[in-house]
Amino acid sequence: MTDTVDTIVIGAGVVGLAIARRMALGGGEVVVLESENAIGTGTSARNSEVIHAGLYYPEGSLKGLLCRPGRDLLYEYCESHGIPHKRLGKLIVATTENEIEALDALMATAADNGVEDLVRLSAGEAREMEPQLACFGAILSPSTGIIDSHAYMLALQGDIEQNGGVVALSSPINGGTVTKNAITVRVGGTEPMMLKCRHLINSAGLGAQAVATSIEGIPADSIPPLYYAKGNYFTISGKSPFTRMIYPVPVQAGLGTHSSTDLAGQTKFGPDVQWVDQPDYVVDPARAENFYHAIRRYWPGLPDGALQPGYVGIRPKLVQEGDARGDWDIRGPKHHGIEGVVNLFGIESPGLTSSLAIADYVAELLKQTG
């Protein structure tokens, strides 16, 4: 027997849940299929929980298009749903004189993305705000914040279920078929079944390419390659040296080894960028030496022996090490010619911040025809 629903969303991470909520609010019957036994156990559980302001992303990129509106939607959602969050603000700092030009360029990029509340600071002004900081200049981003990402995902799940949707855990996809009139997927788990839908949205994160490959009818040339960038985090005990987040000038493939504090007051540093062949979630203690060097560029008072291994996140990259490009790839009917199918590839930071805007974007893609 094959059951039929309007929409299937594959993946119950923060982006998948946001998309499912958007579709459920539109009135269709929505089922979220998640291979793990809980929501948000992958990339969504292993990030900095930062609400980004939208500073870094090239004009015309999906990140640049969706981060700033996503930020505004997310703050509104947090307020309306009682999600713990805080607008901490952050300083992006130049740790050498040569990096001051990079700050100016970042101000221009942010303006292109519609971010208009940045404040350029001298070194002295930055140190007045953060006495333990060392820098040659800085940018203040007052709209950057932190969020309880798990509380956010639980709220999204609640909205889905209140609007007639279902989140099915321990329900991996074992393949599927695209036909002219519908998409059918094979669902594994303890109660295997066939499920037919009109809309199929693949938001499987690190598994998005594998899911797309398993569905007969999705063109192979519409599925980009996948590379893994591991990000290690280290923590310190005790009070944070800063009241705001501290970010160095961005580096290739990441935003640098930054300092952030979660809502519980735990200070963490990272992520770094470590290209790996396969995901693993073990912090490499040997990388602490590089962390000390990177952190002391803006916090020279970091004591020896203070860093402790924290956790690891994996970024799903669509380009190899050394390639400076790094946008998302969200492919709808006009990209692959299949009506009703959207694949989301390479969704990394600022995916959490942009999740509600991504959901709106996907809903618009589904209105297109191949």
matplotlib code that plots the C-alpha trace (Angstrom):
import matplotlib.pyplot as plt

x = [0.0, 1.2, 0.0, -0.2, 0.6, 1.0, 4.6, 7.5, 10.5, 13.6, 15.6, 14.5, 17.4, 16.7, 16.3, 14.1, 11.8, 11.5, 10.6, 8.1, 6.5, 6.2, 4.5, 2.2, 1.1, 0.2, -2.4, -0.9, -0.4, 3.3, 5.5, 9.1, 11.2, 14.2, 16.7, 17.8, 15.8, 15.6, 15.3, 18.4, 21.1, 23.4, 24.8, 22.0, 23.4, 27.0, 27.4, 28.0, 24.3, 24.9, 22.3, 24.4, 23.7, 24.5, 27.9, 30.1, 28.3, 28.9, 26.1, 24.0, 24.8, 22.0, 23.7, 23.7, 20.1, 18.7, 20.8, 19.7, 15.9, 16.3, 17.9, 14.9, 12.4, 14.3, 14.4, 10.6, 10.0, 12.0, 10.0, 6.7, 7.4, 9.5, 12.7, 15.7, 18.0, 20.1, 21.5, 25.0, 26.6, 30.0, 33.2, 35.1, 38.7, 41.8, 44.7, 47.3, 47.5, 47.3, 43.8, 42.4, 41.6, 39.7, 37.5, 36.7, 35.9, 33.6, 31.7, 31.1, 29.9, 27.6, 26.1, 25.5, 23.6, 21.4, 23.1, 23.1, 23.7, 27.5, 29.8, 33.5, 35.7, 39.2, 41.5, 41.0, 37.2, 37.1, 39.3, 37.0, 34.2, 36.3, 39.4, 41.1, 40.9, 44.0, 43.3, 44.2, 40.6, 37.2, 33.6, 30.7, 27.7, 24.9, 22.5, 24.5, 23.1, 22.9, 20.0, 18.9, 18.8, 17.2, 14.4, 13.9, 13.7, 11.2, 9.1, 9.2, 8.2, 5.3, 4.1, 4.3, 2.2, -0.3, -1.0, -1.5, 2.0, 3.9, 7.6, 8.6, 11.8, 13.9, 12.6, 15.5, 15.0, 15.9, 15.4, 12.5, 11.2, 10.1, 7.2, 5.1, 2.4, 4.1, 7.2, 7.4, 9.9, 10.7, 10.9, 12.9, 12.9, 10.9, 7.8, 8.9, 6.4, 6.0, 5.0, 3.8, 3.8, 3.3, 6.2, 9.6, 12.0, 15.5, 17.0, 19.1, 22.2, 25.3, 23.2, 21.5, 23.6, 23.1, 19.4, 19.2, 21.3, 19.0, 15.9, 15.5, 14.7, 16.7, 19.4, 22.9, 24.3, 22.1, 23.8, 27.0, 30.0, 30.3, 33.3, 33.7, 35.2, 35.6, 35.3, 36.9, 35.7, 37.6, 36.2, 37.4, 36.1, 35.1, 34.0, 34.3, 37.0, 34.5, 30.9, 30.4, 31.4, 34.8, 35.5, 38.8, 38.8, 37.2, 39.4, 39.0, 36.2, 35.2, 34.8, 38.0, 38.6, 36.1, 35.0, 31.4, 29.4, 26.2, 23.1, 24.4, 27.6, 29.9, 32.7, 33.8, 36.4, 36.1, 35.5, 38.7, 38.8, 40.1, 39.4, 38.6, 37.7, 35.0, 33.1, 34.2, 33.2, 36.3, 38.1, 41.7, 43.7, 46.7, 44.9, 44.9, 48.3, 46.9, 44.0, 46.3, 48.1, 44.9, 43.1, 46.1, 46.1, 43.0, 43.2, 46.9, 45.9, 44.8, 46.5, 48.5, 46.6, 43.2, 41.7, 39.7, 38.4, 34.8, 32.9, 33.1, 30.8, 31.0, 30.3, 28.9, 31.0, 30.4, 34.0, 37.3, 40.0, 41.6, 38.5, 37.2, 33.6, 31.2, 27.5, 24.6, 23.0, 19.2, 17.8, 14.1, 12.1, 13.8, 17.2, 16.6, 13.3, 11.3, 8.1, 7.6, 11.2, 13.7, 17.1, 19.2, 22.9, 25.8, 23.6, 26.1, 26.4, 24.4, 21.7, 20.4, 20.0, 18.5, 16.2, 12.9, 13.9, 15.2, 11.7, 10.1, 12.5, 11.8, 8.1, 8.6, 10.7, 7.9, 5.6, 7.9, 7.7, 10.5]
y = [0.0, 3.5, 6.5, 9.9, 13.3, 16.8, 17.4, 15.4, 17.1, 15.0, 16.1, 17.4, 19.9, 23.6, 24.3, 21.3, 22.1, 25.7, 24.6, 22.1, 24.7, 27.1, 24.4, 23.3, 27.0, 26.9, 24.3, 21.2, 17.9, 17.7, 14.8, 15.3, 12.2, 12.1, 9.2, 9.8, 9.3, 13.0, 16.3, 18.5, 16.0, 16.8, 20.1, 22.0, 20.7, 21.5, 25.1, 28.4, 29.2, 32.7, 34.9, 36.5, 40.0, 39.3, 41.0, 38.7, 37.3, 38.5, 40.4, 38.1, 35.0, 33.1, 33.7, 37.4, 37.3, 35.4, 36.1, 39.6, 39.0, 35.7, 37.5, 39.8, 37.0, 34.9, 37.7, 38.3, 34.5, 34.4, 37.2, 35.8, 32.2, 33.0, 31.4, 32.3, 34.6, 37.7, 40.4, 40.3, 42.2, 41.4, 43.0, 42.1, 43.0, 43.7, 42.1, 43.7, 47.0, 45.1, 43.8, 47.3, 47.4, 44.1, 45.9, 48.6, 46.0, 44.2, 47.4, 47.8, 44.2, 44.5, 47.7, 45.8, 43.2, 45.9, 45.8, 49.4, 49.4, 48.7, 51.1, 51.5, 51.7, 52.8, 50.5, 52.7, 52.7, 48.9, 48.5, 50.8, 48.4, 45.2, 46.0, 42.7, 43.0, 43.7, 45.1, 47.8, 48.6, 47.0, 46.9, 46.8, 44.7, 45.3, 43.0, 39.9, 37.6, 34.1, 31.7, 28.5, 26.5, 23.5, 25.5, 27.1, 23.7, 22.5, 25.5, 24.8, 21.2, 22.5, 24.8, 21.9, 19.6, 22.3, 22.7, 19.1, 18.0, 15.0, 14.7, 11.0, 10.1, 7.0, 7.1, 6.9, 7.2, 4.0, 5.5, 6.6, 7.3, 10.4, 9.9, 12.3, 12.7, 12.1, 11.3, 8.1, 7.4, 4.2, 4.8, 2.4, 2.0, -0.4, 0.1, 0.4, 1.9, 3.6, 7.3, 9.3, 13.1, 16.1, 18.1, 16.5, 18.8, 17.3, 19.1, 16.2, 18.3, 16.2, 13.5, 15.6, 14.4, 10.7, 11.2, 12.9, 10.1, 7.5, 8.9, 7.6, 10.4, 13.2, 14.0, 13.1, 16.2, 18.3, 16.9, 18.7, 17.0, 17.0, 17.9, 18.0, 20.9, 19.9, 22.6, 22.0, 24.0, 24.6, 26.0, 27.7, 27.5, 30.5, 34.0, 35.1, 37.7, 39.6, 40.8, 40.5, 38.0, 38.6, 37.7, 38.1, 39.2, 36.3, 33.5, 31.3, 28.7, 30.2, 33.2, 32.6, 31.3, 33.5, 33.9, 33.4, 32.8, 30.7, 31.6, 29.5, 31.7, 29.0, 30.6, 28.8, 29.4, 28.2, 26.7, 26.3, 24.7, 21.2, 19.5, 15.8, 12.9, 11.6, 13.2, 12.5, 14.2, 14.0, 17.2, 16.9, 18.0, 18.8, 21.7, 23.5, 25.0, 26.7, 27.9, 29.6, 31.4, 32.5, 33.6, 35.5, 37.7, 39.4, 38.1, 38.1, 37.4, 33.8, 31.7, 28.6, 25.4, 27.2, 25.6, 22.4, 20.3, 21.2, 19.7, 19.3, 20.5, 19.4, 21.9, 20.4, 22.1, 22.2, 23.2, 21.8, 23.2, 26.2, 27.3, 30.6, 30.1, 29.0, 29.6, 27.3, 25.4, 25.3, 23.6, 23.8, 22.7, 25.3, 23.8, 20.1, 20.0, 18.0, 19.7, 19.6, 18.7, 21.0, 19.9, 21.9, 21.3, 22.7, 24.4, 25.6, 28.9, 31.2, 28.5, 28.8, 32.5, 32.3, 29.3, 31.1, 33.1, 29.8, 28.3, 31.2, 30.9, 27.1, 27.8, 30.2, 27.7, 25.2, 27.5, 27.3, 24.7, 22.8]
z = [0.0, -0.8, 1.2, -0.5, 1.0, -0.5, 0.6, 1.9, 3.5, 3.9, 6.9, 10.3, 10.8, 11.3, 7.6, 6.8, 9.8, 8.7, 5.2, 6.5, 8.7, 5.7, 3.6, 6.5, 7.0, 3.3, 4.0, 2.5, 4.3, 5.2, 6.4, 7.5, 7.2, 9.5, 9.6, 13.1, 16.3, 17.1, 15.3, 14.7, 15.5, 12.5, 11.3, 13.2, 16.6, 15.8, 15.1, 16.9, 17.4, 16.0, 14.4, 11.7, 10.5, 6.8, 6.4, 4.5, 1.5, -2.1, -3.8, -5.9, -3.9, -2.2, 1.2, 0.5, -0.7, 2.2, 5.3, 6.2, 5.6, 7.4, 10.3, 10.6, 10.3, 12.9, 15.5, 15.0, 15.4, 18.5, 20.0, 19.0, 20.2, 23.3, 21.9, 24.2, 22.3, 22.8, 20.6, 22.0, 19.1, 17.7, 16.8, 13.6, 14.3, 12.3, 14.1, 11.8, 10.0, 6.7, 7.7, 8.0, 4.3, 4.7, 7.2, 4.7, 2.1, 4.5, 5.2, 1.5, 1.1, 4.0, 2.5, -0.7, 1.3, 2.9, 6.3, 7.4, 11.2, 11.2, 13.1, 12.1, 15.3, 15.9, 18.0, 21.0, 20.6, 20.3, 23.5, 25.4, 24.6, 25.2, 27.5, 26.9, 23.1, 20.9, 17.5, 14.9, 14.2, 14.2, 13.0, 15.5, 14.3, 16.8, 15.0, 15.5, 18.2, 19.7, 19.9, 21.6, 18.4, 19.9, 21.4, 17.9, 16.3, 18.9, 18.2, 14.4, 15.0, 17.2, 14.4, 11.9, 14.1, 15.0, 11.3, 10.6, 9.7, 11.0, 11.9, 11.4, 13.2, 12.5, 8.9, 6.5, 2.7, 0.8, -2.6, -4.8, -8.2, -10.1, -12.5, -14.5, -12.0, -8.6, -6.6, -4.7, -1.9, -0.1, 3.7, 5.8, 9.6, 11.8, 9.7, 6.0, 3.6, 0.3, 0.3, -2.7, -2.8, -5.1, -3.6, -2.5, -0.7, 0.0, 3.0, 4.2, 4.9, 4.7, 3.2, 0.5, -2.4, -1.4, -1.1, -4.5, -6.1, -4.7, -6.4, -9.9, -12.3, -10.7, -13.3, -12.1, -13.6, -11.3, -8.2, -7.2, -5.6, -1.8, 0.2, 4.0, 6.0, 9.7, 12.3, 15.7, 18.7, 22.0, 25.2, 28.3, 31.8, 33.9, 32.9, 29.3, 28.6, 26.3, 26.5, 22.8, 20.1, 18.6, 15.0, 13.1, 9.5, 7.5, 6.1, 3.1, 3.7, 7.1, 9.3, 11.3, 14.8, 16.6, 20.3, 21.1, 24.3, 24.4, 26.5, 29.4, 29.5, 28.1, 26.0, 22.9, 20.2, 16.6, 14.3, 12.4, 8.9, 8.5, 5.2, 5.7, 3.4, 5.7, 8.6, 12.1, 15.3, 17.4, 18.3, 17.3, 20.4, 18.3, 16.7, 20.0, 19.2, 16.1, 18.3, 20.8, 18.0, 16.3, 19.5, 21.0, 17.9, 19.4, 23.0, 24.1, 27.6, 26.9, 29.5, 28.7, 29.2, 29.2, 26.1, 26.4, 23.5, 22.8, 19.9, 16.1, 13.3, 9.6, 6.8, 3.6, 1.0, -2.8, -3.7, -2.8, -0.6, -2.2, -4.1, -2.8, -4.0, -1.3, -2.0, -1.4, -4.3, -4.1, -7.2, -8.2, -11.2, -13.5, -12.7, -13.1, -15.1, -12.5, -11.3, -7.5, -6.5, -4.7, -3.7, -1.1, -1.4, 0.7, 3.3, 5.9, 7.8, 7.7, 7.2, 10.8, 10.5, 7.0, 7.7, 7.5, 4.4, 2.8, 3.5, 1.6, -1.2, -1.6, -1.6, -4.5, -6.4, -6.2, -8.0, -11.0, -13.7, -15.3]

ax = plt.figure().add_subplot(projection="3d")
ax.plot(x, y, z, "-o")
ax.set_aspect("equal")
plt.show()
